[in-house]
Amino acid sequence: MSRASVAFALTLLMAGLLHLPPAAVAQPPDRPLPQGQIPDLGRPTQAGDEVPTFDYDAYFPGEWTFEWRVPDSPLGTGGLITGTETFHPGGDGRNYRSTIEAEGPDGPFQVSATIIYLEGQRAFVRQEADGRGTTRLMAGRIGGDLGGFYTIHYESAPFEADGSQVVLRLVTRLVSPVHYRVEARISVDGGPFTNFGNAWWRKDAPGVSGRD
């Protein structure tokens, strides 16, 4: 075949590729949606069935978007806080990290967290370094039910913020494989716990939008 014939054939081939429908062009495979942690028993669940131990690596690692409307407090001006939290994979099933990039009424800020998950004790420890000038240590237990819902009950040690002693209580409800809700309460200088807003986290996964 002459060089002219080869060039003509290549031109026809390229023209044909340009006119292929989008479905004919190779696409990267979609990431599968995260799945729940309750196994399919092939029958309705019963009272004696055991709730599986929470699998951190199957749930948290990845990027999550969140929004949280808070009242005025020693932590900052009240209003809407939005941002992302990236949970980094761990290597030993026990020690993890997360990083938060957020924007609030007082401007952008970052939070770095060190997380310890004690699977056998069904317990969490989380230490946060908040770019707004505070460091806090929180601990909590996790429990679940046969409906697939897990809940973490955190309480912080007292920490100083803007000249006050603050304690936080957080109830983290893992309502689906791609959404969780945080219900927060705050105590300032030994006072009663009051509402500190409800927040939603949504995982960056294909086909995920809004809240469950």
Secondary structure as UniProt FT lines:
FT   HELIX           3..18
FT   HELIX           22..24
FT   TURN            47..48
FT   HELIX           56..59
FT   STRAND          62..70
FT   TURN            74..75
FT   STRAND          79..88
FT   STRAND          95..104
FT   TURN            105..106
FT   STRAND          107..118
FT   HELIX           119..121
FT   STRAND          123..130
FT   TURN            131..133
FT   STRAND          134..144
FT   TURN            146..147
FT   STRAND          150..156
FT   STRAND          159..161
FT   TURN            162..163
FT   STRAND          164..176
FT   TURN            177..178
FT   STRAND          179..188
FT   TURN            189..190
FT   STRAND          194..203
FT   TURN            206..207
//
